[in-house]
């Protein structure tokens, strides 16, 4: 037995000496790499199962949950609401239950009694009221929500009971309470003079994570809330890096510098397809979540002509956009909402792709082709319009260039103009455009919130529809649909709204967007929330 051990020891020492000699040879650098590779295969680097690195295209910005400047994924990590939306509908969250009055005008919420903000402030009905006071103090900013306009009052019933009163019944109330903002709760200690509209003194919520570091335009760190009242996430730390450039983000994932890319704006079709074929990575895609579309300004001198809007709608090959630009990841859209959206299964005849049909409509409407310029004219007015897009959005730029080329086939000149994001959004809200891009807001916002916002000059929809003879009737029908209690009557109202907007060709649906993610195969259980703007980090784990 002793002899055997001695023999093994001699062989082992010999191997060490040989290794040292090889390491000192002229080819030592190459051979050293070989040794490292062998060592790595025997002792692979440990994977940090408690940390996930995510990349976003911009900084998390102002995460005040009562305003709209911050990144939704980050606000969702810190702040919680009374209820949450799931695939199965609205479920309890910080409220453990609720009652609705027979007339539908009062909602009474029964709060959990085991919750505190991360600064120790007790979550109770007084804390809920303090947040509602702060939200309502800035009510003009929240008028895109019909709930704000119908709010009659709110009150503390007892320590853990809170009641909301409405002037009319409002069936989407629970859904709108579940949105990422503005009905999420921040510690009253963070409020400034009892309000949040002019800023907050801290970002303290009740959520599963806390913000521990934020290096502006570089990265932010979210650590798990060790005192969280619910089930703690498996991932203890989330590092959100800021990487504006798509190619650099993609390379960072490929090199292992980040673990996941997530979202429609973060992953184009080429990136998705690339990682779908690569070892060590996985991809996943959601069901359709929203509609990518163009919006026409009906007050424009040219686009005020229904024939022009209808002709353009016929001249756009959505199937070609779906396959050529999105590689089939986004399917062609015929209506502003998918028929799977509640109340939106309405029988509408699609604007089928037909250059001949588009030309016939324009011919019959007096838009005559000018042989010199190939641009149609009517009464001396050229069929020429401006199309705006977000210059930070590569997809919008690509679609704009494609449409510019395609619409010249029917004698329509499109001038495409890219603008920086804030200028682009301001232009849209002010209605200062001919054609611009638009999206429906997706679940849980569709159809009620998207349609409700059309009634007020909050976004471009209101201004764009001002040229419609039935604008007032559309607005009245939207309000009635949101407040009527009879399901049959509500469906009839939605039928009228969606049919009218479709026939008036105010919107040109292009594709149905699908949320997507690409990630290292060490990241497990990557799923999607009903809201495309949230990332369910709390469901993920690393293995």
C-alpha positions as CSV (number, residue, x, y, z in Angstrom):
1,X,0.0,0.0,0.0
2,X,2.9,2.3,0.9
3,X,4.6,1.6,-2.4
4,X,1.5,2.5,-4.4
5,X,1.1,5.9,-2.7
6,X,4.8,6.5,-3.3
7,X,4.5,5.7,-7.0
8,X,1.6,8.0,-7.5
9,X,3.5,10.8,-5.7
10,X,6.5,10.4,-8.0
11,X,4.2,10.5,-11.1
12,X,2.4,13.6,-9.8
13,X,5.7,15.5,-9.1
14,X,6.9,14.6,-12.6
15,X,3.8,16.1,-14.1
16,X,4.3,19.3,-12.2
17,X,7.9,19.6,-13.4
18,X,6.8,19.0,-17.0
19,X,4.1,21.6,-16.6
20,X,6.7,24.2,-15.4
21,X,9.0,23.4,-18.3
22,X,6.2,23.9,-20.8
23,X,5.1,27.1,-19.2
24,X,8.6,28.5,-19.6
25,X,9.0,27.5,-23.3
26,X,8.9,30.0,-26.1
27,X,5.3,28.9,-26.7
28,X,4.5,29.5,-23.1
29,X,1.8,32.1,-23.7
30,X,-0.3,29.8,-25.9
31,X,0.3,26.9,-23.6
32,X,-0.7,28.9,-20.6
33,X,-4.1,29.5,-22.2
34,X,-4.4,25.8,-22.7
35,X,-3.8,25.2,-19.0
36,X,-6.3,27.9,-18.1
37,X,-8.9,26.2,-20.3
38,X,-8.3,22.9,-18.7
39,X,-8.6,24.4,-15.2
40,X,-11.8,26.2,-16.1
41,X,-13.4,23.0,-17.3
42,X,-12.4,21.3,-14.1
43,X,-13.4,24.2,-11.9
44,X,-15.9,26.4,-13.8
45,X,-16.4,29.9,-12.4
46,X,-19.3,30.0,-10.0
47,X,-22.5,31.7,-11.1
48,X,-23.9,34.4,-8.9
49,X,-27.4,33.1,-8.5
50,X,-28.5,36.1,-6.5
51,X,-27.6,38.9,-9.0
52,X,-29.0,39.8,-12.4
53,X,-27.6,42.4,-14.7
54,X,-30.2,44.1,-17.0
55,X,-29.6,46.7,-19.7
56,X,-31.9,49.6,-20.4
57,X,-31.5,52.2,-23.2
58,X,-31.7,55.1,-20.8
59,X,-31.5,56.2,-17.2
60,X,-34.2,55.2,-14.7
61,X,-34.9,59.0,-14.3
62,X,-37.4,60.3,-11.7
63,X,-39.1,57.3,-10.1
64,X,-41.7,59.4,-8.2
65,X,-44.7,56.9,-8.6
66,X,-47.3,59.8,-9.0
67,X,-45.8,61.3,-12.1
68,X,-44.7,60.0,-15.5
69,X,-41.0,60.7,-15.8
70,X,-39.5,57.4,-14.5
71,X,-38.9,54.0,-16.1
72,X,-41.9,51.9,-15.4
73,X,-39.9,48.7,-14.8
74,X,-38.1,50.5,-12.0
75,X,-41.2,52.0,-10.4
76,X,-42.8,48.6,-10.4
77,X,-39.9,47.2,-8.3
78,X,-40.3,49.8,-5.6
79,X,-44.0,50.6,-5.3
80,X,-47.2,48.6,-4.9
81,X,-50.9,49.3,-5.3
82,X,-54.1,48.1,-3.7
83,X,-54.7,45.6,-6.5
84,X,-52.7,44.1,-9.3
85,X,-53.6,42.9,-12.8
86,X,-52.7,39.3,-13.8
87,X,-53.6,37.0,-16.7
88,X,-56.6,35.9,-14.6
89,X,-57.8,39.4,-13.9
90,X,-57.5,41.8,-11.0
91,X,-56.4,40.2,-7.7
92,X,-55.7,41.6,-4.1
93,X,-52.3,43.2,-3.4
94,X,-52.0,45.7,-0.6
95,X,-55.7,45.4,-0.2
96,X,-56.7,41.9,0.8
97,X,-60.3,42.4,-0.3
98,X,-62.9,44.9,-1.5
99,X,-66.6,45.6,-1.8
100,X,-68.5,47.4,-4.5
101,X,-71.8,49.2,-3.7
102,X,-75.0,48.1,-5.6
103,X,-75.0,51.4,-7.6
104,X,-71.3,50.9,-8.6
105,X,-70.3,54.3,-7.2
106,X,-68.5,53.3,-4.0
107,X,-65.5,50.9,-3.6
108,X,-64.4,49.9,-0.1
109,X,-61.0,48.4,0.3
110,X,-59.9,46.3,3.3
111,X,-56.1,46.7,3.7
112,X,-53.4,44.2,4.8
113,X,-52.3,44.8,8.3
114,X,-48.8,43.4,8.1
115,X,-47.2,46.0,5.7
116,X,-44.8,48.8,6.3
117,X,-42.8,51.1,4.0
118,X,-39.1,50.4,4.0
119,X,-38.5,53.4,6.3
120,X,-40.7,51.8,8.9
121,X,-43.8,54.0,8.2
122,X,-46.9,51.9,8.7
123,X,-49.0,51.2,5.7
124,X,-52.6,51.9,6.7
125,X,-55.7,53.8,5.6
126,X,-54.1,57.1,6.6
127,X,-51.1,56.3,4.4
128,X,-53.5,55.5,1.5
129,X,-55.4,58.7,2.0
130,X,-52.1,60.7,2.1
131,X,-51.2,59.2,-1.3
132,X,-54.6,59.9,-2.8
133,X,-54.4,63.5,-1.5
134,X,-51.1,63.9,-3.3
135,X,-52.3,62.3,-6.5
136,X,-55.5,64.4,-6.6
137,X,-53.5,67.6,-5.8
138,X,-52.0,67.1,-9.3
139,X,-55.3,65.9,-10.9
140,X,-54.9,67.9,-14.1
141,X,-51.9,65.8,-15.0
142,X,-53.9,62.6,-14.6
143,X,-57.0,63.5,-16.6
144,X,-56.1,60.8,-19.2
145,X,-57.7,58.5,-16.6
146,X,-61.5,58.8,-16.5
147,X,-61.3,57.7,-12.9
148,X,-59.8,61.0,-11.9
149,X,-62.6,62.9,-13.6
150,X,-65.3,60.8,-12.0
151,X,-63.8,60.9,-8.5
152,X,-66.2,62.4,-6.0
153,X,-64.1,61.8,-2.9
154,X,-62.2,59.3,-0.7
155,X,-62.1,58.7,3.0
156,X,-60.6,56.7,5.8
157,X,-63.3,54.4,7.3
158,X,-61.1,53.0,10.0
159,X,-57.4,52.1,10.4
160,X,-57.4,49.5,7.7
161,X,-60.5,50.4,5.6
162,X,-60.5,53.0,2.8
163,X,-63.4,54.0,0.5
164,X,-63.5,55.7,-2.9
165,X,-66.6,57.4,-4.1
166,X,-67.5,58.2,-7.7
167,X,-70.1,60.5,-9.4
168,X,-71.0,57.7,-11.8
169,X,-70.3,53.9,-12.0
170,X,-67.0,53.2,-13.7
171,X,-66.3,49.6,-14.6
172,X,-62.5,49.9,-15.3
173,X,-61.8,51.3,-11.8
174,X,-60.0,48.3,-10.5
175,X,-58.0,47.9,-13.7
176,X,-56.8,51.5,-13.5
177,X,-56.0,51.2,-9.8
178,X,-53.7,48.3,-10.9
179,X,-51.6,50.4,-13.3
180,X,-48.0,51.1,-12.5
181,X,-48.8,54.7,-12.1
182,X,-50.2,56.9,-10.6
183,X,-52.0,54.8,-7.9
184,X,-48.9,53.3,-6.3
185,X,-47.9,54.1,-2.7
186,X,-44.9,56.1,-1.4
187,X,-44.1,56.7,2.2
188,X,-45.7,59.9,3.4
189,X,-42.3,60.8,4.9
190,X,-41.1,61.3,1.3
191,X,-43.8,63.8,0.4
192,X,-43.0,67.5,0.3
193,X,-45.6,69.6,2.1
194,X,-48.0,66.7,1.8
195,X,-47.8,66.4,-2.0
196,X,-45.6,64.8,-4.7
197,X,-46.4,66.9,-7.7
198,X,-43.3,69.1,-7.2
199,X,-41.0,66.2,-6.3
200,X,-40.3,63.8,-3.5
201,X,-37.7,63.5,-0.7
202,X,-36.9,59.9,-1.2
203,X,-38.2,56.8,-3.0
204,X,-39.6,54.6,-0.2
205,X,-42.2,52.1,-1.1
206,X,-43.5,48.8,0.2
207,X,-42.2,46.8,-2.8
208,X,-40.0,43.7,-3.0
209,X,-36.9,45.8,-3.9
210,X,-35.3,49.0,-2.7
211,X,-33.1,51.4,-4.7
212,X,-29.7,51.3,-3.0
213,X,-27.5,53.1,-5.7
214,X,-28.2,55.3,-8.7
215,X,-25.3,56.6,-10.8
216,X,-27.1,58.7,-13.4
217,X,-26.7,57.6,-17.0
218,X,-24.5,54.7,-15.8
219,X,-26.3,52.2,-13.7
220,X,-28.7,51.7,-10.8
221,X,-28.8,48.9,-8.1
222,X,-31.9,47.5,-6.6
223,X,-31.5,45.2,-3.6
224,X,-34.2,42.9,-2.2
225,X,-36.3,44.3,0.6
226,X,-35.2,42.1,3.5
227,X,-38.4,43.1,5.4
228,X,-40.7,42.5,2.5
229,X,-44.2,41.5,3.7
230,X,-44.6,39.0,0.8
231,X,-42.5,36.2,-0.7
232,X,-39.0,37.5,-1.3
233,X,-37.7,37.1,-4.8
234,X,-34.9,34.6,-5.6
235,X,-32.8,37.3,-7.2
236,X,-31.4,39.5,-4.4
237,X,-29.8,42.2,-6.5
238,X,-30.7,43.7,-9.9
239,X,-28.2,46.0,-11.6
240,X,-29.8,48.1,-14.3
241,X,-27.1,49.3,-16.7
242,X,-27.6,52.2,-19.1
243,X,-26.6,51.3,-22.7
244,X,-28.2,53.6,-25.3
245,X,-26.8,51.9,-28.3
246,X,-28.5,48.7,-29.6
247,X,-25.3,47.2,-31.0
248,X,-23.4,47.8,-27.8
249,X,-26.2,46.2,-25.8
250,X,-26.3,43.2,-28.0
251,X,-22.5,42.7,-27.7
252,X,-22.6,43.1,-23.9
253,X,-25.2,40.3,-23.7
254,X,-23.1,38.1,-26.0
255,X,-19.9,38.7,-23.9
256,X,-21.7,38.0,-20.6
257,X,-21.5,41.6,-19.3
258,X,-25.3,41.6,-19.0
259,X,-27.8,38.8,-18.5
260,X,-31.0,39.9,-20.2
261,X,-32.5,42.3,-22.7
262,X,-36.3,42.8,-22.4
263,X,-39.0,44.8,-24.2
264,X,-40.2,45.6,-27.7
265,X,-38.1,48.8,-27.8
266,X,-35.0,47.0,-26.7
267,X,-34.9,44.0,-29.1
268,X,-35.3,44.3,-32.8
269,X,-36.1,41.4,-35.1
270,X,-32.5,40.9,-36.1
271,X,-31.3,40.7,-32.5
272,X,-34.1,38.3,-31.5
273,X,-33.3,36.0,-34.4
274,X,-29.5,36.2,-33.8
275,X,-29.8,35.0,-30.1
276,X,-32.4,32.4,-31.0
277,X,-29.7,30.5,-32.9
278,X,-26.9,31.0,-30.4
279,X,-25.8,28.4,-27.9
280,X,-25.9,29.6,-24.3
281,X,-28.9,32.0,-24.9
282,X,-32.7,31.7,-24.9
283,X,-35.4,33.9,-26.3
284,X,-39.1,34.2,-25.6
285,X,-42.0,36.2,-27.0
286,X,-45.4,37.2,-25.7
287,X,-48.8,37.1,-27.3
288,X,-49.8,40.3,-29.1
289,X,-49.9,43.1,-26.5
290,X,-50.6,46.3,-28.4
291,X,-51.0,47.8,-31.9
292,X,-48.4,49.7,-33.8
293,X,-50.1,52.3,-36.0
294,X,-50.0,55.6,-37.7
295,X,-52.4,58.4,-36.8
296,X,-53.7,60.9,-39.4
297,X,-54.5,64.5,-38.4
298,X,-58.0,65.1,-39.8
299,X,-57.6,68.9,-39.4
300,X,-54.8,68.9,-42.0
301,X,-55.7,70.5,-45.4
302,X,-54.8,67.3,-47.2
303,X,-55.6,64.6,-44.7
304,X,-58.9,66.2,-43.9
305,X,-60.1,64.5,-47.1
306,X,-61.4,61.1,-46.1
307,X,-60.5,59.8,-49.6
308,X,-56.8,60.5,-49.0
309,X,-56.8,58.6,-45.6
310,X,-58.6,55.7,-47.1
311,X,-56.4,55.5,-50.2
312,X,-53.2,55.5,-48.0
313,X,-54.8,52.8,-45.9
314,X,-55.2,50.6,-49.0
315,X,-51.7,51.4,-50.3
316,X,-49.7,50.0,-47.3
317,X,-48.6,46.4,-47.6
318,X,-48.8,45.4,-43.9
319,X,-47.7,41.8,-44.7
320,X,-44.5,43.1,-46.3
321,X,-43.8,45.2,-43.2
322,X,-44.5,42.2,-40.9
323,X,-42.1,39.9,-42.8
324,X,-39.5,42.4,-44.2
325,X,-39.0,44.6,-41.1
326,X,-40.1,42.3,-38.2
327,X,-39.3,38.9,-39.7
328,X,-42.8,37.8,-38.7
329,X,-42.5,38.6,-35.0
330,X,-45.2,41.2,-35.4
331,X,-48.3,40.0,-37.4
332,X,-50.2,42.4,-39.7
333,X,-52.9,44.5,-38.0
334,X,-56.3,45.3,-39.6
335,X,-57.9,47.1,-36.6
336,X,-56.7,49.4,-33.9
337,X,-57.3,46.7,-31.3
338,X,-56.9,43.0,-31.6
339,X,-60.2,41.1,-31.5
340,X,-58.9,39.4,-28.3
341,X,-59.1,42.7,-26.4
342,X,-62.3,43.0,-24.3
343,X,-65.3,44.5,-26.3
344,X,-63.1,44.7,-29.5
345,X,-64.4,41.7,-31.4
346,X,-66.2,43.9,-33.8
347,X,-66.9,42.9,-37.4
348,X,-64.9,45.4,-39.5
349,X,-63.9,45.1,-43.2
350,X,-60.1,45.4,-43.4
351,X,-58.5,47.9,-45.8
352,X,-57.0,45.3,-48.1
353,X,-53.7,46.0,-49.7
354,X,-54.4,47.2,-53.3
355,X,-52.5,49.9,-55.1
356,X,-55.2,49.9,-57.8
357,X,-57.9,50.5,-55.3
358,X,-56.0,53.3,-53.7
359,X,-55.4,55.0,-57.1
360,X,-59.1,54.5,-58.0
361,X,-60.2,56.3,-54.8
362,X,-57.9,59.2,-55.4
363,X,-58.9,59.5,-59.1
364,X,-62.6,59.5,-58.2
365,X,-62.0,62.2,-55.6
366,X,-60.3,64.6,-58.0
367,X,-56.7,64.0,-57.0
368,X,-55.0,64.0,-60.4
369,X,-51.5,62.8,-61.1
370,X,-49.1,65.6,-62.3
371,X,-47.1,64.1,-65.1
372,X,-44.0,66.1,-64.3
373,X,-43.7,65.4,-60.6
374,X,-45.8,62.3,-60.3
375,X,-47.4,63.9,-57.2
376,X,-51.2,64.2,-57.3
377,X,-52.9,67.6,-57.1
378,X,-56.4,68.8,-56.4
379,X,-57.5,72.4,-57.0
380,X,-53.8,73.4,-57.0
381,X,-53.0,71.6,-53.7
382,X,-50.3,69.0,-53.8
383,X,-50.9,65.6,-52.2
384,X,-47.9,66.1,-49.9
385,X,-47.7,65.5,-46.2
386,X,-45.1,65.3,-43.4
387,X,-44.5,62.2,-41.4
388,X,-42.8,62.5,-38.0
389,X,-40.9,59.7,-36.2
390,X,-38.8,59.3,-33.1
391,X,-35.2,59.6,-34.3
392,X,-34.1,57.3,-31.4
393,X,-36.4,54.5,-32.7
394,X,-34.7,52.6,-35.5
395,X,-37.8,50.7,-36.4
396,X,-39.9,53.9,-36.9
397,X,-37.2,55.3,-39.2
398,X,-37.2,52.1,-41.2
399,X,-41.0,52.0,-41.6
400,X,-41.0,55.7,-42.5
401,X,-38.5,55.2,-45.3
402,X,-40.4,52.2,-46.6
403,X,-43.7,54.1,-46.6
404,X,-42.2,57.1,-48.3
405,X,-41.1,54.9,-51.2
406,X,-44.4,52.9,-51.4
407,X,-46.8,55.8,-51.3
408,X,-45.1,57.5,-54.2
409,X,-46.6,54.7,-56.3
410,X,-50.0,56.3,-55.8
411,X,-48.8,59.9,-56.2
412,X,-48.5,60.7,-52.5
413,X,-45.3,62.5,-51.4
414,X,-44.3,61.8,-47.8
415,X,-41.6,64.0,-46.2
416,X,-40.1,62.0,-43.3
417,X,-38.8,64.0,-40.4
418,X,-37.0,62.5,-37.4
419,X,-37.0,64.3,-34.1
420,X,-35.4,63.8,-30.7
421,X,-37.8,61.9,-28.4
422,X,-39.0,64.8,-26.2
423,X,-39.7,67.1,-29.1
424,X,-41.4,64.3,-30.9
425,X,-43.7,63.6,-28.0
426,X,-44.5,67.3,-27.4
427,X,-45.4,67.6,-31.1
428,X,-47.7,64.7,-30.9
429,X,-49.5,65.9,-27.7
430,X,-50.0,69.4,-29.3
431,X,-51.4,67.9,-32.5
432,X,-48.7,69.6,-34.5
433,X,-48.3,66.9,-37.1
434,X,-49.8,65.5,-40.4
435,X,-48.9,61.8,-39.8
436,X,-47.1,60.4,-36.8
437,X,-46.6,57.0,-35.2
438,X,-48.8,55.8,-32.4
439,X,-49.4,52.7,-30.4
440,X,-52.3,51.4,-28.4
441,X,-51.3,51.2,-24.8
442,X,-51.8,47.4,-24.6
443,X,-53.3,45.5,-21.7
444,X,-54.4,46.5,-19.1
445,X,-54.9,49.9,-20.7
446,X,-56.9,48.8,-23.8
447,X,-59.5,49.7,-24.7
448,X,-60.8,51.9,-21.9
449,X,-57.8,54.1,-21.1
450,X,-56.6,54.4,-24.7
451,X,-60.1,55.5,-25.8
452,X,-60.8,57.6,-22.7
453,X,-57.7,59.7,-23.3
454,X,-59.2,60.6,-26.7
455,X,-61.8,62.8,-25.0
456,X,-59.2,65.3,-23.7
457,X,-56.2,67.1,-25.2
458,X,-53.8,64.9,-23.4
459,X,-52.3,63.1,-26.4
460,X,-52.4,63.6,-30.1
461,X,-55.6,61.6,-30.6
462,X,-57.8,64.4,-29.4
463,X,-56.4,67.0,-31.8
464,X,-56.1,64.5,-34.7
465,X,-59.9,63.8,-34.5
466,X,-61.1,67.4,-34.4
467,X,-61.8,67.3,-38.2
468,X,-64.4,64.5,-37.7
469,X,-68.1,65.5,-37.9
470,X,-68.9,62.9,-35.3
471,X,-66.1,63.9,-32.9
472,X,-68.5,65.0,-30.1
473,X,-70.7,61.9,-30.5
474,X,-67.5,59.7,-30.3
475,X,-66.5,61.4,-27.1
476,X,-69.9,61.1,-25.6
477,X,-70.1,57.4,-26.5
478,X,-66.7,56.7,-24.9
479,X,-67.8,58.2,-21.6
480,X,-71.1,56.4,-21.7
481,X,-69.4,53.1,-22.5
482,X,-67.1,53.5,-19.4
483,X,-70.0,54.4,-17.1
484,X,-73.0,52.4,-18.2
485,X,-73.7,49.2,-16.2
486,X,-75.6,47.3,-18.9
487,X,-73.1,45.0,-20.7
488,X,-75.2,44.8,-23.9
489,X,-75.4,48.6,-24.1
490,X,-71.7,48.9,-23.4
491,X,-70.8,46.6,-26.2
492,X,-73.1,48.5,-28.6
493,X,-71.3,51.7,-27.7
494,X,-67.9,50.2,-28.3
495,X,-69.2,48.8,-31.6
496,X,-70.1,52.4,-32.7
497,X,-66.8,53.9,-31.5
498,X,-64.5,51.3,-33.2
499,X,-66.6,51.2,-36.4
500,X,-66.6,55.0,-36.8
501,X,-62.9,55.4,-36.2
502,X,-62.2,52.5,-38.6
503,X,-64.4,53.9,-41.4
504,X,-63.1,57.4,-40.9
505,X,-59.5,55.9,-41.3
506,X,-58.1,58.1,-38.6
507,X,-55.7,55.3,-37.7
508,X,-53.7,53.1,-39.9
509,X,-52.9,49.9,-38.0
510,X,-49.6,48.3,-39.1
511,X,-48.7,45.4,-36.9
512,X,-49.6,43.8,-33.5
513,X,-46.6,44.3,-31.2
514,X,-45.4,41.4,-29.1
515,X,-43.2,41.8,-26.1
516,X,-39.9,39.9,-26.2
517,X,-36.8,38.9,-24.2
518,X,-33.4,37.5,-25.0
519,X,-31.2,36.3,-22.1
520,X,-28.4,34.0,-20.9
521,X,-29.6,30.5,-20.4
522,X,-28.7,30.7,-16.7
523,X,-31.7,33.0,-16.2
524,X,-34.9,31.0,-15.7
525,X,-38.6,31.6,-15.7
526,X,-38.5,34.7,-17.9
527,X,-42.2,35.6,-18.4
528,X,-44.4,38.5,-19.2
529,X,-46.9,40.6,-17.2
530,X,-50.1,41.7,-18.8
531,X,-48.6,45.2,-19.0
532,X,-45.8,45.3,-21.5
533,X,-44.1,48.1,-19.5
534,X,-43.4,45.9,-16.5
535,X,-40.7,43.3,-16.1
536,X,-41.5,40.4,-13.7
537,X,-38.0,40.2,-12.2
538,X,-39.6,38.8,-9.0
539,X,-40.5,35.6,-10.8
540,X,-37.0,35.0,-12.3
541,X,-34.2,33.0,-10.8
542,X,-30.7,32.0,-11.8
543,X,-29.4,28.5,-12.0
